[in-house]
Amino acid sequence: MFVGEIMKNKGVGVIAVAPDQTMVEVLRLFRDNNIGFVVVRRSNGKYLGTLSERDCCNAVAEYGAEAAAKRAADIMNRNVATCSTQDLLPVAMGIMTQRRTRHVLVTDGGDVVGVVSIGDVVKHRLDEAQRTEQDLQDYICGTRYH
């Protein structure tokens, strides 16, 4: 399975924030959209980095109560993990494991087209396991085979 196929199933696009938005504003966006990851992007579309729940936790650990007012640009991750729509899923999984991240930006021809998360990987693997189980059950019972 290619990463691009997962993107087709979940939809393309990313939620982005401006570099001057505060951590509290980003956390409210996380809550309101039931997400834990955004891209930090300038108004001209240039991507600067990413910001995750973990980055926000690290900011609180480092800055204490002052973290709430920190700008996204001050606490974002600049060393962004990426993969291509043409990469196989195990490549994205390897990046997540090696980089110890739950989100990887997906690019297509140099453009960011979406995000693949550990949740997307688990969903795909679970669906795959359920299909295999059903195929084996059908084979044993002689159904759907002529």
ChimeraX commands (.cxc) that place a marker at each C-alpha (Angstrom):
marker #1 position 0.00,0.00,0.00 radius 0.5
marker #1 position 1.30,3.41,-1.00 radius 0.5
marker #1 position 0.99,6.40,1.31 radius 0.5
marker #1 position -0.90,8.15,-1.50 radius 0.5
marker #1 position -3.67,5.53,-1.28 radius 0.5
marker #1 position -4.14,6.29,2.40 radius 0.5
marker #1 position -4.34,9.97,1.52 radius 0.5
marker #1 position -7.07,9.21,-1.05 radius 0.5
marker #1 position -9.08,7.37,1.61 radius 0.5
marker #1 position -8.72,9.99,4.34 radius 0.5
marker #1 position -8.63,13.05,2.11 radius 0.5
marker #1 position -5.88,15.50,1.36 radius 0.5
marker #1 position -5.12,18.76,3.06 radius 0.5
marker #1 position -3.62,20.00,6.27 radius 0.5
marker #1 position -4.75,22.32,9.01 radius 0.5
marker #1 position -2.31,25.18,9.31 radius 0.5
marker #1 position -1.71,27.97,11.78 radius 0.5
marker #1 position 0.11,31.27,11.45 radius 0.5
marker #1 position 3.53,31.56,13.09 radius 0.5
marker #1 position 2.29,34.33,15.41 radius 0.5
marker #1 position -0.64,32.39,16.86 radius 0.5
marker #1 position -0.21,31.61,20.54 radius 0.5
marker #1 position 0.07,28.14,21.98 radius 0.5
marker #1 position -3.33,28.56,23.67 radius 0.5
marker #1 position -4.92,29.42,20.32 radius 0.5
marker #1 position -3.34,26.33,18.77 radius 0.5
marker #1 position -4.51,24.14,21.66 radius 0.5
marker #1 position -8.06,25.43,21.20 radius 0.5
marker #1 position -7.80,24.54,17.51 radius 0.5
marker #1 position -6.65,21.04,18.53 radius 0.5
marker #1 position -9.66,20.70,20.84 radius 0.5
marker #1 position -12.21,22.11,18.40 radius 0.5
marker #1 position -11.03,19.89,15.52 radius 0.5
marker #1 position -10.16,16.79,17.58 radius 0.5
marker #1 position -6.59,16.84,16.27 radius 0.5
marker #1 position -3.12,16.96,17.76 radius 0.5
marker #1 position -0.97,18.27,14.93 radius 0.5
marker #1 position -0.84,21.31,12.67 radius 0.5
marker #1 position 1.50,22.83,10.14 radius 0.5
marker #1 position 2.90,26.30,10.83 radius 0.5
marker #1 position 2.64,28.28,7.60 radius 0.5
marker #1 position 3.08,31.87,6.53 radius 0.5
marker #1 position 0.25,33.67,4.73 radius 0.5
marker #1 position 2.16,33.26,1.45 radius 0.5
marker #1 position 1.88,29.46,1.85 radius 0.5
marker #1 position 5.49,28.83,2.91 radius 0.5
marker #1 position 5.71,26.02,5.47 radius 0.5
marker #1 position 7.93,26.81,8.43 radius 0.5
marker #1 position 7.46,23.76,10.62 radius 0.5
marker #1 position 4.92,21.72,12.54 radius 0.5
marker #1 position 3.39,21.86,15.98 radius 0.5
marker #1 position 2.09,18.86,17.92 radius 0.5
marker #1 position 0.60,18.23,21.33 radius 0.5
marker #1 position 4.02,16.93,22.37 radius 0.5
marker #1 position 5.65,20.20,21.31 radius 0.5
marker #1 position 3.14,22.08,23.47 radius 0.5
marker #1 position 3.89,19.80,26.45 radius 0.5
marker #1 position 7.60,20.39,25.96 radius 0.5
marker #1 position 6.99,24.15,25.88 radius 0.5
marker #1 position 5.12,23.99,29.20 radius 0.5
marker #1 position 7.97,21.96,30.70 radius 0.5
marker #1 position 10.50,24.52,29.47 radius 0.5
marker #1 position 8.68,27.83,29.96 radius 0.5
marker #1 position 6.09,27.05,32.65 radius 0.5
marker #1 position 3.05,29.30,32.71 radius 0.5
marker #1 position 4.66,31.61,30.13 radius 0.5
marker #1 position 4.27,28.87,27.51 radius 0.5
marker #1 position 0.61,29.77,26.96 radius 0.5
marker #1 position 1.63,33.07,25.38 radius 0.5
marker #1 position 4.48,31.66,23.27 radius 0.5
marker #1 position 4.05,31.99,19.52 radius 0.5
marker #1 position 3.76,28.88,17.37 radius 0.5
marker #1 position 6.99,29.89,15.61 radius 0.5
marker #1 position 8.80,29.85,18.97 radius 0.5
marker #1 position 7.83,26.31,19.93 radius 0.5
marker #1 position 7.32,24.56,16.59 radius 0.5
marker #1 position 9.38,21.67,15.27 radius 0.5
marker #1 position 11.57,22.82,12.39 radius 0.5
marker #1 position 12.97,19.36,11.66 radius 0.5
marker #1 position 9.85,18.06,9.93 radius 0.5
marker #1 position 9.40,14.37,9.10 radius 0.5
marker #1 position 8.17,13.89,5.52 radius 0.5
marker #1 position 7.40,11.12,3.08 radius 0.5
marker #1 position 6.07,10.98,-0.46 radius 0.5
marker #1 position 2.71,9.79,-1.78 radius 0.5
marker #1 position 4.81,7.27,-3.74 radius 0.5
marker #1 position 6.39,5.75,-0.61 radius 0.5
marker #1 position 5.14,2.42,0.64 radius 0.5
marker #1 position 3.42,2.46,4.02 radius 0.5
marker #1 position 6.33,0.68,5.77 radius 0.5
marker #1 position 8.55,3.63,4.79 radius 0.5
marker #1 position 6.24,6.05,6.63 radius 0.5
marker #1 position 6.07,3.63,9.56 radius 0.5
marker #1 position 9.86,3.50,9.66 radius 0.5
marker #1 position 10.08,7.29,9.67 radius 0.5
marker #1 position 7.62,7.43,12.58 radius 0.5
marker #1 position 9.61,4.84,14.49 radius 0.5
marker #1 position 13.03,6.31,13.79 radius 0.5
marker #1 position 11.99,9.92,14.42 radius 0.5
marker #1 position 9.71,9.00,17.36 radius 0.5
marker #1 position 6.83,10.98,15.88 radius 0.5
marker #1 position 3.16,10.22,15.39 radius 0.5
marker #1 position 2.73,12.40,12.30 radius 0.5
marker #1 position 4.51,12.61,8.95 radius 0.5
marker #1 position 3.87,15.28,6.32 radius 0.5
marker #1 position 3.06,13.78,2.94 radius 0.5
marker #1 position 4.43,15.46,-0.17 radius 0.5
marker #1 position 3.66,15.06,-3.83 radius 0.5
marker #1 position 6.09,16.67,-6.25 radius 0.5
marker #1 position 7.46,18.87,-3.47 radius 0.5
marker #1 position 4.05,20.15,-2.38 radius 0.5
marker #1 position 2.60,19.22,1.02 radius 0.5
marker #1 position -0.67,17.37,0.36 radius 0.5
marker #1 position -1.50,15.97,3.78 radius 0.5
marker #1 position -0.50,14.25,6.97 radius 0.5
marker #1 position -0.35,10.54,7.73 radius 0.5
marker #1 position -0.67,9.76,11.43 radius 0.5
marker #1 position -0.03,6.69,13.52 radius 0.5
marker #1 position -3.83,6.44,13.79 radius 0.5
marker #1 position -4.08,6.21,9.99 radius 0.5
marker #1 position -1.48,3.44,10.00 radius 0.5
marker #1 position -3.28,1.49,12.74 radius 0.5
marker #1 position -6.62,1.88,10.92 radius 0.5
marker #1 position -5.10,0.58,7.68 radius 0.5
marker #1 position -3.44,-2.37,9.42 radius 0.5
marker #1 position -6.65,-3.24,11.29 radius 0.5
marker #1 position -8.72,-3.10,8.10 radius 0.5
marker #1 position -6.12,-5.29,6.38 radius 0.5
marker #1 position -6.18,-7.84,9.23 radius 0.5
marker #1 position -9.99,-7.96,9.18 radius 0.5
marker #1 position -10.02,-8.53,5.40 radius 0.5
marker #1 position -7.48,-11.35,5.76 radius 0.5
marker #1 position -9.50,-12.93,8.56 radius 0.5
marker #1 position -12.68,-12.76,6.45 radius 0.5
marker #1 position -10.89,-14.24,3.43 radius 0.5
marker #1 position -9.60,-17.13,5.53 radius 0.5
marker #1 position -13.04,-17.71,7.03 radius 0.5
marker #1 position -14.61,-17.69,3.56 radius 0.5
marker #1 position -11.96,-20.12,2.29 radius 0.5
marker #1 position -12.50,-22.52,5.21 radius 0.5
marker #1 position -16.28,-22.39,4.82 radius 0.5
marker #1 position -16.12,-22.55,1.02 radius 0.5
marker #1 position -18.00,-19.30,0.49 radius 0.5
marker #1 position -17.13,-16.78,-2.22 radius 0.5
marker #1 position -14.91,-19.41,-3.86 radius 0.5
marker #1 position -16.14,-21.34,-6.90 radius 0.5
marker link #1:1,2 radius 0.2
marker link #1:2,3 radius 0.2
marker link #1:3,4 radius 0.2
marker link #1:4,5 radius 0.2
marker link #1:5,6 radius 0.2
marker link #1:6,7 radius 0.2
marker link #1:7,8 radius 0.2
marker link #1:8,9 radius 0.2
marker link #1:9,10 radius 0.2
marker link #1:10,11 radius 0.2
marker link #1:11,12 radius 0.2
marker link #1:12,13 radius 0.2
marker link #1:13,14 radius 0.2
marker link #1:14,15 radius 0.2
marker link #1:15,16 radius 0.2
marker link #1:16,17 radius 0.2
marker link #1:17,18 radius 0.2
marker link #1:18,19 radius 0.2
marker link #1:19,20 radius 0.2
marker link #1:20,21 radius 0.2
marker link #1:21,22 radius 0.2
marker link #1:22,23 radius 0.2
marker link #1:23,24 radius 0.2
marker link #1:24,25 radius 0.2
marker link #1:25,26 radius 0.2
marker link #1:26,27 radius 0.2
marker link #1:27,28 radius 0.2
marker link #1:28,29 radius 0.2
marker link #1:29,30 radius 0.2
marker link #1:30,31 radius 0.2
marker link #1:31,32 radius 0.2
marker link #1:32,33 radius 0.2
marker link #1:33,34 radius 0.2
marker link #1:34,35 radius 0.2
marker link #1:35,36 radius 0.2
marker link #1:36,37 radius 0.2
marker link #1:37,38 radius 0.2
marker link #1:38,39 radius 0.2
marker link #1:39,40 radius 0.2
marker link #1:40,41 radius 0.2
marker link #1:41,42 radius 0.2
marker link #1:42,43 radius 0.2
marker link #1:43,44 radius 0.2
marker link #1:44,45 radius 0.2
marker link #1:45,46 radius 0.2
marker link #1:46,47 radius 0.2
marker link #1:47,48 radius 0.2
marker link #1:48,49 radius 0.2
marker link #1:49,50 radius 0.2
marker link #1:50,51 radius 0.2
marker link #1:51,52 radius 0.2
marker link #1:52,53 radius 0.2
marker link #1:53,54 radius 0.2
marker link #1:54,55 radius 0.2
marker link #1:55,56 radius 0.2
marker link #1:56,57 radius 0.2
marker link #1:57,58 radius 0.2
marker link #1:58,59 radius 0.2
marker link #1:59,60 radius 0.2
marker link #1:60,61 radius 0.2
marker link #1:61,62 radius 0.2
marker link #1:62,63 radius 0.2
marker link #1:63,64 radius 0.2
marker link #1:64,65 radius 0.2
marker link #1:65,66 radius 0.2
marker link #1:66,67 radius 0.2
marker link #1:67,68 radius 0.2
marker link #1:68,69 radius 0.2
marker link #1:69,70 radius 0.2
marker link #1:70,71 radius 0.2
marker link #1:71,72 radius 0.2
marker link #1:72,73 radius 0.2
marker link #1:73,74 radius 0.2
marker link #1:74,75 radius 0.2
marker link #1:75,76 radius 0.2
marker link #1:76,77 radius 0.2
marker link #1:77,78 radius 0.2
marker link #1:78,79 radius 0.2
marker link #1:79,80 radius 0.2
marker link #1:80,81 radius 0.2
marker link #1:81,82 radius 0.2
marker link #1:82,83 radius 0.2
marker link #1:83,84 radius 0.2
marker link #1:84,85 radius 0.2
marker link #1:85,86 radius 0.2
marker link #1:86,87 radius 0.2
marker link #1:87,88 radius 0.2
marker link #1:88,89 radius 0.2
marker link #1:89,90 radius 0.2
marker link #1:90,91 radius 0.2
marker link #1:91,92 radius 0.2
marker link #1:92,93 radius 0.2
marker link #1:93,94 radius 0.2
marker link #1:94,95 radius 0.2
marker link #1:95,96 radius 0.2
marker link #1:96,97 radius 0.2
marker link #1:97,98 radius 0.2
marker link #1:98,99 radius 0.2
marker link #1:99,100 radius 0.2
marker link #1:100,101 radius 0.2
marker link #1:101,102 radius 0.2
marker link #1:102,103 radius 0.2
marker link #1:103,104 radius 0.2
marker link #1:104,105 radius 0.2
marker link #1:105,106 radius 0.2
marker link #1:106,107 radius 0.2
marker link #1:107,108 radius 0.2
marker link #1:108,109 radius 0.2
marker link #1:109,110 radius 0.2
marker link #1:110,111 radius 0.2
marker link #1:111,112 radius 0.2
marker link #1:112,113 radius 0.2
marker link #1:113,114 radius 0.2
marker link #1:114,115 radius 0.2
marker link #1:115,116 radius 0.2
marker link #1:116,117 radius 0.2
marker link #1:117,118 radius 0.2
marker link #1:118,119 radius 0.2
marker link #1:119,120 radius 0.2
marker link #1:120,121 radius 0.2
marker link #1:121,122 radius 0.2
marker link #1:122,123 radius 0.2
marker link #1:123,124 radius 0.2
marker link #1:124,125 radius 0.2
marker link #1:125,126 radius 0.2
marker link #1:126,127 radius 0.2
marker link #1:127,128 radius 0.2
marker link #1:128,129 radius 0.2
marker link #1:129,130 radius 0.2
marker link #1:130,131 radius 0.2
marker link #1:131,132 radius 0.2
marker link #1:132,133 radius 0.2
marker link #1:133,134 radius 0.2
marker link #1:134,135 radius 0.2
marker link #1:135,136 radius 0.2
marker link #1:136,137 radius 0.2
marker link #1:137,138 radius 0.2
marker link #1:138,139 radius 0.2
marker link #1:139,140 radius 0.2
marker link #1:140,141 radius 0.2
marker link #1:141,142 radius 0.2
marker link #1:142,143 radius 0.2
marker link #1:143,144 radius 0.2
marker link #1:144,145 radius 0.2
marker link #1:145,146 radius 0.2
view
